[in-house]
Amino acid sequence: MTLSSQASGVSWGTKGSESAVVSAYVDGRYATDIVIPSDQPIARSFSLGHLRRGPHRLQFRFADDRSPQGASSAQLGNASVQVYGEGSDLGLVLKNAPVLYGRNLAALGDQFQSSTTDTPVFAYHEILPAQTADHKVIQYTVIWSNEDGGTNSPALMARWGRTTDIEWAYRVEVDAEGTPVPGTGVYQAANHQTLNFAGTYENNRPLLETCTSNNNLCDKVDDPMRFSLAPTQTLSEGQPREHMMDTNSWLYPVMAQEMTREGKIESPTNPDSPELGDQRTYLYLAVAHTASPSNQAGNVGLSIGVRLKGSDKLYTSNHNTDSWSITREGTAATTIELPAGTKPSDIAEVVGLRTPVQETGASLTVTRIARAFFLQQNYLPGASFIDWTGEKTLTQEAPTAVLWTASS
C-alpha cells in the first residue's frame, strides 16, 4: 500500500503535536499504524501482509488514543495497492519482512511513545550471499527517527553523518524455492547481539518489538502500536546506508525536528564547539576508503577536514575527538560543522585526516567523495556539488592529504 499522508497543525518538531496516527485495517484485521509527522504531504509504503485472491476491504481509522493531544485529524491521498506474487522477487522480500511493534520503556514515555520519539519511519532490504549454492540471505534494515540511548548526537553526526538510527533488524536464509531455512532467522537484540528468532511468526513474518533506548529488538511483543513498513527498496552496492535517506529526503526534516524539539541543538550554533549545532550548518559527505591491513579499520580512524576560502582554519568532522572518527571501510557518511551561512562556493578544499583511535601503524587509502551537500532552509538536502575519484594514501608519517580543491 502506497499513499500520501499529512496532518494539519502537526509537526515532528512541536511538543504535544508531534504526529497524527492513523491505523489501517484489512478485512477488519489490524495491519499497521501510520505515524504522520508533518502538515506537508509525504509518500510512504506499508505492507498489508498475505492476502488470498479476491475482494478485500481496506479501512483507515484516526487513532485518537495514540495520537498526541494536538492532533485531531489526518489527510490521506493518492492511495494505491501493489500486489506481488509469492514467487516474485519482491513477493519473497515482503513475505519474510518483519513486523515491528512500538517501544514502551517507562523512562521514555507511555505505551504509545513511538508516536512522539524514536519512531520507525522507513525500512529497506538487501540480498546477501549465502554459503549454500542457490541460497540467499535477505537482510532487513530499519530507520528510526533518532535513538534516545546509545551514541550521543554529536558523535552520530561525526561517525555516521546523521542523527537517525539505522540498524539491521532481521535476516533469514532462503533456499532456491524461496523457503526459509529453519534456524537461520536472526535479529539484532539488546547490546547489538545477534540472536536466533524464537518468537511468533505471522505467516512467515517475524514479530519484533523495539525494546531498548537505542532501538535494539526483542522477539516478544506487548506494545499496542504496530508498524508494517514495506521494505521494497534496496540499498545499491557501494552506497552507505545513509543513501536511503538521500533518496527518501523527507527523512532529513524529521531527523532535524526531533533534535530541535528535544533541546539537543546548542544555541547559538558554534562550529568550534563539539555540541550538536543547527543541522543546516553541516556539510554532508560520503567518503570511500580502505585500511591496510584491513583488520585494522577499527583502530585507524578517518576524519574529514574542510577549509573555507580566505582562511587557513580547518574544521573537522570529528571535532578533534579521536573516538568520533570513521572506523569502518567502504563508503561512509559523515558531516563537518561549518559557520552558519556557509555555501558550497565558500569551500576551498576537503582534506582527509588519518585519526587513529589506537596507533598500530596501519594506513588508509581514500578513493572517492561520493556526494556533498548542505540541508536547505526546509531541512531537505540541496544538490550535491562534489563527486571526486582518486587515490590518496594516509600514513603515520604523512597523515593528511588534500582530497578535493575548488576550481578557481
C-alpha positions as CSV (number, residue, x, y, z in Angstrom):
1,M,0.0,0.0,0.0
2,T,1.4,3.4,-1.1
3,L,-0.2,6.6,0.0
4,S,0.4,10.3,0.7
5,S,-0.3,11.5,4.2
6,Q,-0.3,14.8,6.1
7,A,-2.0,16.2,9.2
8,S,-3.0,19.9,9.8
9,G,-1.3,21.5,12.7
10,V,1.2,18.7,13.1
11,S,5.0,18.9,13.2
12,W,7.5,16.4,14.5
13,G,9.3,19.4,15.9
14,T,6.4,20.6,18.1
15,K,5.8,19.1,21.6
16,G,2.3,17.9,22.0
17,S,1.6,18.0,18.2
18,E,4.4,15.7,17.1
19,S,2.2,13.5,14.9
20,A,-1.2,12.2,14.0
21,V,-1.7,8.4,13.9
22,V,-3.9,6.5,11.5
23,S,-4.4,2.8,11.9
24,A,-5.0,0.7,8.7
25,Y,-7.2,-2.5,8.7
26,V,-7.6,-5.2,6.1
27,D,-10.9,-7.1,6.3
28,G,-11.1,-5.9,10.0
29,R,-7.6,-7.1,10.7
30,Y,-5.2,-4.5,12.2
31,A,-2.4,-4.2,9.7
32,T,-0.3,-1.1,10.6
33,D,-0.1,2.2,12.3
34,I,0.9,5.2,10.1
35,V,2.6,7.9,12.2
36,I,2.2,11.1,10.2
37,P,4.9,13.7,11.3
38,S,4.1,16.7,9.1
39,D,1.4,19.0,7.7
40,Q,3.1,18.6,4.3
41,P,2.3,15.5,2.2
42,I,4.8,12.6,2.5
43,A,4.5,9.5,0.2
44,R,5.2,6.2,2.1
45,S,4.6,2.5,1.6
46,F,3.3,-0.1,4.1
47,S,2.8,-3.9,3.8
48,L,-0.7,-5.3,4.3
49,G,0.6,-8.9,4.6
50,H,-0.5,-12.1,2.8
51,L,-3.9,-11.9,1.1
52,R,-5.8,-14.5,-0.9
53,R,-7.1,-13.8,-4.3
54,G,-10.4,-12.0,-4.3
55,P,-12.0,-8.8,-2.9
56,H,-10.7,-7.2,0.3
57,R,-11.8,-4.2,2.4
58,L,-9.1,-1.6,3.3
59,Q,-10.1,0.7,6.1
60,F,-8.4,3.7,7.8
61,R,-9.2,5.0,11.3
62,F,-7.9,8.1,13.1
63,A,-6.3,6.7,16.2
64,D,-7.0,9.3,18.9
65,D,-5.8,7.0,21.7
66,R,-2.2,7.1,20.3
67,S,-2.2,10.5,18.6
68,P,-0.7,13.4,20.6
69,Q,-3.2,15.8,22.0
70,G,-2.5,18.5,19.4
71,A,-3.6,16.2,16.5
72,S,-7.3,15.9,15.7
73,S,-7.4,14.8,12.0
74,A,-5.3,13.4,9.2
75,Q,-5.5,13.6,5.4
76,L,-4.7,10.6,3.2
77,G,-4.5,10.7,-0.6
78,N,-3.1,9.0,-3.8
79,A,-3.7,5.6,-2.2
80,S,-2.8,2.6,-4.4
81,V,-2.2,-1.1,-3.8
82,Q,0.5,-3.2,-5.4
83,V,0.3,-7.0,-5.4
84,Y,3.4,-9.2,-5.6
85,G,3.1,-12.9,-6.2
86,E,4.7,-15.1,-3.7
87,G,7.2,-16.4,-6.3
88,S,8.3,-12.9,-7.4
89,D,11.5,-11.3,-6.0
90,L,9.6,-8.6,-4.1
91,G,7.0,-11.1,-3.1
92,L,9.7,-13.1,-1.4
93,V,11.1,-10.0,0.3
94,L,7.6,-8.9,1.7
95,K,6.7,-12.5,2.7
96,N,9.6,-12.6,5.1
97,A,9.7,-9.0,6.2
98,P,9.5,-8.4,10.0
99,V,6.5,-6.6,11.7
100,L,7.7,-4.1,14.3
101,Y,5.9,-3.3,17.5
102,G,6.4,0.0,19.3
103,R,8.5,0.8,22.3
104,N,7.1,1.2,25.8
105,L,10.1,1.9,28.1
106,A,8.6,3.6,31.2
107,A,11.5,6.0,31.5
108,L,10.9,7.4,28.0
109,G,7.1,7.7,27.8
110,D,3.9,5.7,27.8
111,Q,2.9,2.7,25.7
112,F,2.4,5.0,22.7
113,Q,5.8,6.7,22.9
114,S,6.6,5.6,19.3
115,S,4.1,8.3,18.2
116,T,6.4,11.0,19.6
117,T,10.0,9.8,19.8
118,D,12.4,7.3,18.1
119,T,9.6,6.2,15.7
120,P,10.4,3.6,13.0
121,V,10.0,5.6,9.8
122,F,11.4,3.5,6.9
123,A,12.7,0.0,6.1
124,Y,14.6,-1.4,3.2
125,H,16.2,-4.8,2.3
126,E,19.4,-6.2,0.9
127,I,20.1,-9.6,-0.8
128,L,23.3,-11.1,0.6
129,P,25.2,-14.2,-0.5
130,A,24.7,-17.5,1.4
131,Q,27.3,-20.2,1.9
132,T,25.0,-22.8,0.3
133,A,24.7,-22.7,-3.5
134,D,21.4,-21.4,-4.8
135,H,20.5,-20.0,-1.4
136,K,20.5,-16.3,-0.4
137,V,20.1,-14.2,2.7
138,I,17.6,-11.4,2.9
139,Q,18.5,-8.7,5.4
140,Y,16.1,-6.1,6.6
141,T,17.1,-2.7,7.9
142,V,15.0,-0.1,9.8
143,I,15.5,3.6,10.1
144,W,14.2,5.2,13.4
145,S,13.9,9.0,13.7
146,N,16.6,9.0,16.5
147,E,17.9,6.9,19.4
148,D,17.3,8.2,22.9
149,G,20.1,6.0,24.2
150,G,23.4,4.7,22.7
151,T,25.7,7.0,20.8
152,N,25.2,10.7,21.6
153,S,24.0,13.0,18.8
154,P,27.3,14.9,18.0
155,A,29.1,11.6,17.7
156,L,26.3,10.3,15.4
157,M,26.9,13.2,13.1
158,A,30.6,12.7,13.1
159,R,30.7,8.9,12.7
160,W,27.5,8.3,10.7
161,G,26.5,11.6,9.1
162,R,23.0,11.8,10.7
163,T,21.1,11.6,14.0
164,T,18.6,9.0,12.8
165,D,19.2,5.5,14.0
166,I,19.8,2.9,11.2
167,E,20.1,-0.7,12.3
168,W,19.7,-4.1,10.6
169,A,16.7,-5.7,12.3
170,Y,16.3,-9.2,10.9
171,R,17.8,-11.6,8.4
172,V,16.9,-15.0,7.1
173,E,18.4,-17.5,4.6
174,V,16.0,-18.9,1.9
175,D,16.6,-21.8,-0.4
176,A,16.3,-21.9,-4.2
177,E,12.4,-22.2,-3.9
178,G,12.3,-19.2,-1.5
179,T,11.5,-21.3,1.6
180,P,13.1,-20.0,4.8
181,V,15.9,-22.4,6.0
182,P,14.9,-23.5,9.6
183,G,17.0,-21.9,12.3
184,T,18.5,-19.2,10.1
185,G,16.2,-16.3,11.2
186,V,18.2,-14.0,13.5
187,Y,17.6,-10.5,14.8
188,Q,19.6,-7.6,16.4
189,A,18.9,-7.9,20.2
190,A,19.9,-5.7,23.1
191,N,23.6,-4.7,23.2
192,H,23.7,-5.4,19.4
193,Q,23.7,-9.1,19.9
194,T,22.7,-11.4,17.1
195,L,20.2,-13.9,18.4
196,N,18.1,-16.7,16.9
197,F,14.5,-15.6,16.5
198,A,12.3,-17.6,18.9
199,G,9.2,-15.5,18.8
200,T,5.9,-15.6,16.9
201,Y,5.6,-15.6,13.1
202,E,2.6,-14.2,11.3
203,N,2.7,-16.5,8.3
204,N,6.4,-16.2,7.6
205,R,6.8,-12.7,9.1
206,P,8.5,-12.5,12.5
207,L,7.0,-10.2,15.1
208,L,9.6,-8.0,16.8
209,E,9.4,-5.1,19.2
210,T,11.7,-2.1,19.8
211,C,12.7,-2.7,23.4
212,T,15.8,-0.6,24.3
213,S,16.5,3.1,24.3
214,N,18.8,2.6,21.3
215,N,16.3,0.7,19.3
216,N,17.5,-2.9,19.6
217,L,14.8,-5.5,19.4
218,C,13.1,-8.3,21.4
219,D,11.2,-11.3,19.9
220,K,8.4,-11.0,22.5
221,V,5.8,-8.3,21.7
222,D,3.4,-6.5,24.1
223,D,3.2,-2.9,22.7
224,P,-0.2,-1.8,21.2
225,M,1.5,0.1,18.3
226,R,2.3,-1.9,15.1
227,F,4.5,-0.9,12.2
228,S,4.3,-2.9,9.0
229,L,6.7,-1.0,6.8
230,A,7.2,-2.1,3.2
231,P,10.9,-2.7,2.6
232,T,10.6,-2.8,-1.2
233,Q,13.6,-0.5,-1.8
234,T,17.1,-1.9,-1.7
235,L,20.4,-0.4,-1.0
236,S,22.6,-0.1,-4.1
237,E,26.0,-1.7,-3.9
238,G,28.8,0.6,-2.8
239,Q,26.4,3.1,-1.2
240,P,26.4,3.9,2.5
241,R,23.2,3.1,4.5
242,E,22.5,6.9,4.6
243,H,21.9,6.7,0.8
244,M,18.4,5.6,1.7
245,M,17.8,8.9,3.4
246,D,19.2,10.8,0.4
247,T,16.7,9.0,-1.9
248,N,13.8,9.5,0.7
249,S,14.7,13.0,1.5
250,W,11.6,13.7,3.8
251,L,13.6,11.8,6.5
252,Y,16.0,14.7,6.9
253,P,13.4,17.2,8.2
254,V,12.0,14.5,10.6
255,M,15.6,13.9,11.9
256,A,16.2,17.6,12.4
257,Q,12.9,18.4,14.0
258,E,13.3,15.7,16.7
259,M,16.7,17.2,17.6
260,T,15.2,20.7,17.9
261,R,12.1,19.6,19.9
262,E,14.3,17.5,22.4
263,G,16.6,20.5,23.0
264,K,19.6,18.8,21.6
265,I,20.7,21.8,19.4
266,E,23.1,24.3,21.0
267,S,22.2,28.0,20.7
268,P,23.8,29.9,19.3
269,T,25.3,27.3,16.9
270,N,29.1,27.2,17.2
271,P,31.3,25.1,14.9
272,D,34.2,25.3,17.4
273,S,32.1,23.5,20.0
274,P,31.6,19.7,19.9
275,E,27.9,20.2,20.8
276,L,25.3,19.5,18.1
277,G,24.6,22.6,16.1
278,D,21.9,23.5,13.7
279,Q,21.9,20.6,11.2
280,R,21.7,23.0,8.3
281,T,25.2,24.3,9.1
282,Y,26.8,20.9,8.4
283,L,28.4,19.7,5.2
284,Y,27.1,16.1,4.5
285,L,29.8,13.9,2.8
286,A,30.1,10.3,1.8
287,V,33.7,9.1,1.5
288,A,35.0,5.7,0.3
289,H,38.2,4.4,1.9
290,T,40.1,1.2,2.9
291,A,42.5,0.4,5.6
292,S,45.8,-1.6,5.3
293,P,45.8,-4.1,6.8
294,S,42.1,-4.3,6.5
295,N,41.6,-5.8,10.0
296,Q,42.9,-2.5,11.5
297,A,40.0,-0.4,10.2
298,G,38.6,-0.2,13.7
299,N,41.8,1.2,15.0
300,V,43.0,3.6,12.3
301,G,40.1,6.2,12.0
302,L,39.4,8.6,9.2
303,S,38.1,12.1,9.7
304,I,37.5,14.8,7.1
305,G,38.6,18.4,7.3
306,V,37.2,21.5,5.4
307,R,38.9,24.8,4.8
308,L,37.0,27.8,3.6
309,K,38.2,30.4,1.1
310,G,40.3,33.1,2.7
311,S,41.2,31.1,5.8
312,D,43.7,28.5,7.0
313,K,41.3,27.2,9.7
314,L,40.5,23.5,9.4
315,Y,37.0,22.4,10.5
316,T,37.0,18.6,11.2
317,S,34.2,16.0,11.1
318,N,35.2,14.5,14.5
319,H,35.7,17.9,16.3
320,N,39.2,16.7,17.1
321,T,37.9,13.8,19.2
322,D,39.7,10.6,18.0
323,S,36.8,8.3,19.0
324,W,34.4,10.2,16.8
325,S,36.4,9.2,13.6
326,I,35.1,6.8,10.9
327,T,36.3,3.3,11.9
328,R,34.9,1.2,9.1
329,E,35.9,0.5,5.5
330,G,33.8,1.2,2.4
331,T,31.7,4.2,1.7
332,A,30.8,6.0,4.9
333,A,28.8,9.1,5.6
334,T,30.0,11.9,7.9
335,T,29.4,15.6,8.5
336,I,31.5,18.7,9.1
337,E,30.1,21.5,11.1
338,L,30.8,24.9,9.5
339,P,29.9,28.5,10.3
340,A,26.2,29.4,9.7
341,G,25.5,30.6,6.2
342,T,28.4,28.7,4.6
343,K,27.6,27.9,0.9
344,P,29.2,25.4,-1.5
345,S,31.0,28.2,-3.2
346,D,32.7,29.1,0.2
347,I,34.6,25.8,0.4
348,A,38.2,25.9,-0.7
349,E,39.3,22.3,0.0
350,V,38.4,19.0,1.6
351,V,41.1,17.1,3.4
352,G,41.5,13.5,4.6
353,L,42.9,13.0,8.1
354,R,44.3,9.8,9.5
355,T,43.0,9.8,13.0
356,P,44.0,6.7,14.9
357,V,41.9,5.6,17.8
358,Q,44.7,3.2,18.7
359,E,48.1,3.6,16.9
360,T,49.0,0.4,15.1
361,G,50.9,1.9,12.1
362,A,48.1,1.0,9.7
363,S,47.5,3.2,6.7
364,L,44.3,4.5,4.9
365,T,43.6,5.0,1.3
366,V,40.8,7.3,0.3
367,T,39.4,6.8,-3.2
368,R,36.2,8.8,-3.5
369,I,33.9,11.6,-2.3
370,A,30.6,10.3,-3.4
371,R,28.4,13.2,-2.5
372,A,28.5,16.5,-0.7
373,F,25.5,18.7,0.2
374,F,24.0,21.1,2.7
375,L,20.5,21.0,4.1
376,Q,18.3,23.8,2.8
377,Q,16.2,26.1,4.9
378,N,13.4,23.5,4.9
379,Y,16.0,20.8,6.0
380,L,15.7,19.0,2.7
381,P,19.1,18.1,1.0
382,G,20.5,20.5,-1.5
383,A,22.2,19.5,-4.7
384,S,25.5,17.5,-4.3
385,F,28.4,19.6,-5.6
386,I,31.4,17.2,-5.2
387,D,32.0,13.8,-7.0
388,W,35.7,13.2,-6.7
389,T,37.5,10.0,-7.6
390,G,41.2,9.4,-7.0
391,E,43.7,7.7,-4.6
392,K,45.2,9.4,-1.5
393,T,47.1,7.3,1.0
394,L,47.4,8.5,4.6
395,T,50.2,7.0,6.7
396,Q,51.7,7.5,10.1
397,E,54.4,9.6,8.5
398,A,52.1,11.6,6.2
399,P,48.7,11.6,7.9
400,T,46.9,14.3,5.9
401,A,46.1,14.8,2.2
402,V,44.0,17.2,0.2
403,L,41.2,15.2,-1.5
404,W,39.4,18.0,-3.4
405,T,40.1,21.6,-4.2
406,A,37.6,24.1,-5.5
407,S,38.2,25.3,-9.1
408,S,39.4,28.9,-9.3
